Amino acid sequence: MSGNEIAIAVAALALQRSVRLAGVALRQFLDGLRTDDRAGSMSIDDVLERAGVSRPSVNMSVGEAQRDIDMGLALGISPVPMSSDRYPVGLRRIADAPPVLFVRGDMAVLDRVPGVAVVGTRRATPHGLAIAERVSQYLSDEGWPIVNEMHIGINAAAHAGALKGKSSSIAVLAHGLEKAGPAKIRPLADRILEGGGAWVSEHPVGVRATADSLVSLHRILVGLTCASIFVEGNEKSASAAHAAFCQRDGQTVFAILPETGSNVSTASALPKMLVARHGATPIFSRADYPAMLEVVARRAAQLRAVP
């Protein structure tokens, strides 16, 4: 990380916490810094001055932000402000993109997005787990990063499948990146880092997960991907929150629907609803994977073509 990017991240976090500049105004300000010739050598005070905010009015917030970012840097956690060229283009496009993205692991994974999310219930069936792992490995072998929440069930199976493939896996967390939970799958989270992947979050170290942050992380998942595949879940499962952000942001959606009469049994209420009401593309078997891959590649190309 360059010193000026760290300075911008500290200032952005302080402005956000102090609410002197937040929301849309903060995002527009940071986006404007991308084309500012002076941004490459800005100090914290320079950023605040450019934002029209006096240092004394946010001094406490600056101190807290500096402490949190320094603690993160000591753990290998890099802050990526929206002004940075490293900040993912797809994430920048969503209406409520985080002003600062925190990354632990290989920063190069940000150059490989958009990826694909493979999501579903935490109360997964054996068949659902097997499908999540299989489709994720297939996508990983074809060069697509799997971007998922770090949790038990379908999400964990998808990460496990990605690790068997050739591409990186990215875990989006609802808290600070000092550790990944739940404890049961922490070894899997560590393998993501060891395998050249990364953990990402909008939260600095020390921030704990809340009910709200567990929902809002799904907008980041959508911003880092070009498509989402729903493996299984009921209409009121946690995956329904991801479906809502997909619909809001026009995400390409696939839904696993085992063929009628097959021996495969999954919790398919949510996938069926997404196909029937929201135009999701059904995936009935492995024979549908190549067609799915064509749609994924086409959608990714469309996203990359938009400035």
N, C-alpha and C positions, 0 to 999 in steps of 0.2 A: 504493500500500500504506500502511495506517495504521501508526504507530509501534508500537502494542501488538501487532499481528499479527506484525510483524517480531520483537519481543521474545519472543513465544510460540514462533515458529519457531526462534529461536536456542536457547531453553531446550529445546525438543523435540528438536532435533538433538543438543544436548549430552547430554541424558538418554539418548538412543538410543545414542550412541557410547560413553558411559561404562558403559552397561548397568545404571545405577542404577534406571532405569525404562524398560522396553522391551517390545516385543511387544504382547500383548493389554492388559497393564496400562497401557502408554503410550497406546494408542489409546482406552481407556476414560477415562483421565484427560483427554485432549484433547477428547473428545466431551462430557465433563461440563462443560468450560469454556464450551461454547456457551450454556448456560443460567445461567452465573454472572454476576451483575450487575457484578461487579468486573473481569471479563475485559477490558472496554473501556478500562481504564486501567492494566493490569498492566505492571510492569517485568520484566526477566529474573529478578531476585531474588524478586519477588512470585510468579512462576510456580514457581520452584524451591521456595519456601517452601510453596506450596499443594500441591506434589507430595511434600512431606516430605523433601526432599533439601537438605542444607546446601551453600551456595555453595563453600566451600573444598574439598569432596570432589569437585567436578566443575569446578573452576576452569579447568584446562587444556582440558577439552573445551569449555567455554563460550568460551574464547578462540579455539579453532580454528573452532568453529561461527560465531562472530561474524565472523571473518576471511573464511570461505568465503561467507557470505551477503552481506557487504559487497562482495566481489569480484563476486558475481553481480548485485547491484543496480547496480553500475557498468556492467554489460553489458546492463542492461535485463531481468534475470532476477528475477522476483518469487517469494518463498517463500509458499506458501499452506498454513498449518497446518490440521489436521483440525478445529480449533475454529472456523475461519472459515466464515461463511455462503457464501463463494465456493467452498469445497471441494465438488466435485461429489457430489451425493447418491448416485448409483449407485456411485461409487468407495468412498464411506464404508461401503457395505453389505457389501463383500467382506471375508472373514475376515482377510486380511493386507494391508489397505489401508496405503499409506505414510503415516506420521505427518505428513510435509511433502511437498507436491507443488510442484515448481519449474516455473514457466511463463515462457516467453519469447515475446513477441508480444502480441496483443490479448487482454487478460484477459477480455473479454466472451465469448470462445468458450466459457468454462466455463459460461455461462448457456444455451448452445445444446445442450449434451449432455443426453440420450444421443444419440450418433451411430450410425453403422454402420461396421463394419470390413469391408474387402474384401481378403482375404488369399490368399496362395499362394506357390508356389515362386520362388526366386531364378533358377532355370534355366527361365525361362518360354518357352513356345512363342509364335510370332507371333500365333496365334489367341487364346491365353490373355491376352496383353498387350492385344489389341484389346478383348476382352470386359471385362477389368478396367477399362479406361479408359471404355468405354461405360456399364457399369452404375454406375460411380461418378459420371459426369457426370449420368446420369439421377437418381440419388438427390440429388445436390447441387442440381440444378435444382428438385427437389421440396422443398427446404428441409432436407435432412439432412446434417450435417457428416460427412465421411469421416475416420475415426480409424484410423491405420495406423502400423505400424513404418516407419522411414525406411531403406529398403534397396532394392537393385536388384531388378529382376524385377517380379512382380505388384504388390508394395507401391508401387513408384515409379509404375507405370502407373496405379494407383488414385489416387494423389495428383495425377498429371497430369490425370486425368479430372475430379477434383473442382475443380481450378483453372479448368477450362473451364466449370464450372457456376456456380450463383449463391450457394452456401454456402461456408463456411470449411472448410479442411482442417486436421487436427491430427496432428502427427507425434509419436509416443511414442518416446523415445530411451532407450538402455540405459546412458547415461553423462551427464556434465555437459553443460550447454547452451551452452558457449562456442562450439562449432561443431557442425555436423551432418555425418555421413559416411554412406557412403564419399565420397571426393573426387569420384568420377565423377558423383554426383547432388547434390552440394552446391548447384549453381545452382538445382535444383528445390526443395531445402529452403529456400533464401533466398526463392524466389518464394512459398512458403507464408506467410512472414512479411510479405512485401510485399503479399500479397493479403488481409490481415486475419485470417490464421490464426495458429497458435501451435505451438511445440514444447513438450512437457512431459516431465518425468522425475522420478523419485524421488531422483535424485542431484544434489548440489551441484556447482559448478564444480570442475574438476580431477580428477574421478573418471572413470576409464577403463572401457570396456566389458569385461566378462568373459563367459566361457561361461555362468555362472549368471545374470548380469544380462540377457543376451540372451534367456534363457528366461523369467525372472520378469517382464519387462516386459509379457508377454502377459496377465497378470492385470490390469494397469492398462488395457490395451486393452479387456478384457471389462468392467471397471468403468466405462468411459467410453462404452460402447455398449449398444444394446438388441438388436442382432443382428449376426451375422458371416456373410459370404458367402465360401465357399471356391471359388476359381476353378479352381485346378489344383495338383497336387503328388502325390508318391508317399507311401506310408504312413509312411515314415521321414524325410520332409522336415522342414525347420524349422517348417513350418506345423502339423505334428502336435502341437507344443507348445501352439500356440494352441487346437487342438481339445481338448486335455486340460483346459485352463482353462475352455473353454466348457462341457464336460461337468460339471466340478466345480461351476460356479456357475449351472448351469441356463440358459445362454445360448441364445437362439433361433438356429438354424443353418440356412443355405441352402447348397446345393451345385450348382455349374454342371455339367450333364451334357448335352453337345450331343446332339441327336436322332440316333437311329440312322439311318444312310444319308445324313446331311448331309455337306457338305464340310468341316465344322469338326472339327479334330483338336486335342485338348488332352491333357495328362498328367492323367488322370482317376482314378487309383487311389485317392487320398485322398478326393475327393468321392464316389466310389462306395461306399467303405467307410463314410463318414459317413451316407449314405442307408440302406445295408443294415443297419448295426449300431446306429446311434445316432439314427435317426429324423429325419435332416436332410431338409428339404424340397427336392426337386430343382427346378432352373430349367433348362428345356430350350431356351428361346429368349426373345427380347425380348417375345413375347406374354405371358410369365409375369410381367413386371415389375409391372404394376398389382396383381396378387394379392399379390406379394411386398410391395409398398408398404403394402397394407392390414394385413398381418401385422406389419410393422415399426411402423406407427402404433399398432396395438392393444397391442403389447408395450411400447412407450414409455409409453403412457398407464397401463398397469399399474404400471410401475416408478415413475412420478411420483406415483401414488396411495398408495404405501407410505411411511409417515413414516420 
